[in-house]
Amino acid sequence: MGVSGVIIVDGACVVYRHINFEMIMDPESTKLICMMSSADQSAPQSNSSVPSILSLCSKVQLNGTNYNDWIRNIKMALRYENKEYVLETELVDVDTETATPEEIASYQKHTDDATKVACIMIATMNPELQRIYEDYWPYEMHKELAEKFRKQERIERCEVVKDFTNSKPKDGESICTHVQRM
């Protein structure tokens, strides 16, 4: 199951449209704009904070080498909006015939939150990653990205630690100079 959406390149803007809202990203200024769609005027206007979330998240665009910075920004924004759970909890379909009204309402809220979070995550990735992950839910996306990029970070960290432990001061070099060089 994935987020249904399309990324359309229209002149200088990349537009991501989804059921309840539309996000426009201007590549020159890297600013994101979020607007309610005309079909969703009856929905409660609780998305007033979405543009501020997008501006916070858009400061770091995921390109493969900056996963920790990117996920930290995403988590901060989601924690503020009480939507961080969509990264940690898988979206499981509910049988509407046997489910209670509370279960259906919970599923609908989770789906709505996951859709919004997926759009924010996709909008803050480079175009190559957008194409790969545009049909993923946030839980799946987070799990796969963490697995993919944390492995690279562990290898790099291991290399740094190895270089650090193998570093020895040159003959006649002061300890202060050696530590600064490291």
C-alpha positions in Angstrom: 0.0 0.0 0.0 1.4 3.4 -0.8 0.5 7.1 -1.1 -1.2 7.8 -4.4 0.2 11.0 -5.9 2.0 12.4 -8.8 5.0 14.7 -9.1 4.4 17.1 -12.0 7.2 19.3 -13.4 5.6 22.5 -14.6 8.1 25.1 -15.7 10.1 26.2 -12.7 7.9 24.5 -10.1 7.5 20.9 -8.9 4.0 20.3 -7.8 3.0 17.4 -5.6 -0.8 16.8 -5.5 -2.6 14.6 -3.1 -6.2 14.1 -1.9 -6.4 17.0 0.6 -3.7 19.5 -0.3 -1.1 20.5 -2.8 2.5 21.4 -2.2 4.5 23.5 -4.5 8.2 23.6 -4.4 10.2 26.4 -6.2 13.6 25.0 -6.9 15.3 28.4 -7.2 14.4 29.5 -3.7 13.8 26.0 -2.3 10.6 27.4 -0.6 7.6 25.1 -0.1 4.1 26.4 -0.2 1.1 24.3 1.0 -2.4 25.2 -0.1 -5.7 23.5 0.6 -7.3 22.1 -2.5 -10.6 23.5 -3.6 -12.2 20.1 -3.2 -11.4 20.1 0.5 -13.0 23.4 1.6 -15.2 21.5 4.1 -12.3 20.0 5.9 -11.3 21.6 9.2 -8.5 24.2 8.6 -6.1 22.5 11.0 -3.3 22.6 8.4 -2.5 26.3 9.2 0.9 25.2 10.7 1.9 23.0 7.7 3.7 25.9 5.8 5.8 26.5 8.9 6.6 22.8 9.2 7.5 22.7 5.5 9.8 25.7 5.9 11.6 24.0 8.8 11.9 20.7 7.0 13.0 22.2 3.7 16.2 23.6 5.3 17.7 20.2 4.8 17.0 18.3 1.6 17.8 14.6 1.8 20.5 13.8 -0.8 21.8 10.5 0.6 24.8 11.9 2.6 22.8 14.0 5.2 20.3 11.4 6.5 20.8 12.2 10.2 20.2 16.0 9.7 17.2 15.4 7.5 15.5 12.8 9.8 16.2 15.1 12.8 14.4 18.0 11.1 11.5 15.7 10.1 11.1 14.3 13.6 11.2 17.7 15.2 8.4 19.0 13.0 6.4 15.8 13.5 6.9 15.8 17.3 5.6 19.4 17.3 2.5 18.4 15.4 2.0 15.1 17.4 2.5 13.0 14.2 5.8 11.3 15.0 4.0 8.1 15.6 3.5 7.5 11.8 7.2 6.9 11.5 7.2 4.2 14.2 3.8 2.6 13.6 2.9 0.6 10.5 -0.4 1.5 8.9 -2.5 -1.7 9.0 -5.8 -1.9 7.0 -9.0 -2.3 9.0 -12.0 -4.4 8.0 -14.8 -1.9 8.1 -17.4 -4.6 8.5 -16.0 -6.0 11.8 -14.1 -3.0 13.1 -15.6 -0.8 15.9 -16.3 2.9 15.1 -13.2 3.8 17.3 -11.0 1.6 15.3 -12.2 3.0 12.0 -11.7 6.6 13.3 -8.2 5.7 14.5 -7.4 4.2 11.2 -8.7 7.2 9.3 -6.7 9.6 11.5 -3.6 7.5 11.0 -4.1 7.5 7.2 -4.7 11.2 7.1 -1.5 11.9 9.2 0.5 9.4 7.2 -0.5 11.0 4.0 0.5 14.5 5.2 3.8 13.2 6.6 4.6 11.3 3.4 4.1 14.4 1.4 6.4 16.4 3.6 9.1 13.7 3.5 8.9 13.4 -0.3 9.0 17.2 -0.8 12.2 17.4 1.2 14.1 14.8 -0.8 16.2 15.3 -4.0 14.4 14.4 -7.2 16.1 11.0 -7.5 14.9 9.9 -4.1 11.4 11.4 -4.7 11.0 9.0 -7.7 12.0 6.0 -5.6 9.9 6.8 -2.5 6.8 8.6 -3.8 4.6 5.5 -3.3 5.7 4.6 0.2 4.0 5.3 3.5 6.1 7.1 6.1 6.7 4.0 8.2 8.0 2.0 5.2 10.0 5.0 3.9 11.6 5.7 7.3 12.5 2.0 7.8 14.1 1.6 4.4 16.0 5.0 4.4 17.3 4.3 7.9 18.6 0.8 6.9 20.1 2.2 3.7 21.8 5.3 5.0 22.7 4.3 8.6 24.9 1.4 7.2 26.9 4.0 5.2 27.3 6.2 8.3 28.5 3.2 10.5 31.1 2.5 7.9 32.3 6.1 7.7 32.3 6.3 11.6 34.4 3.2 11.7 36.9 4.7 9.3 37.1 7.9 11.3 37.6 5.9 14.6 40.3 3.8 12.9 42.1 6.8 11.6 41.8 8.5 15.0 43.3 5.5 16.9 46.1 5.0 14.3 47.1 8.7 14.4 50.4 9.2 16.2 52.2 12.5 16.9 55.1 13.3 14.7 58.6 13.4 16.3 59.0 16.7 18.1 55.3 17.7 17.6 53.6 19.1 20.7 50.5 17.3 22.0 48.3 20.4 21.4 49.3 20.6 17.7 48.7 16.8 17.3 45.2 17.1 18.8 44.3 20.0 16.7 45.5 18.2 13.6 43.4 15.2 14.5 
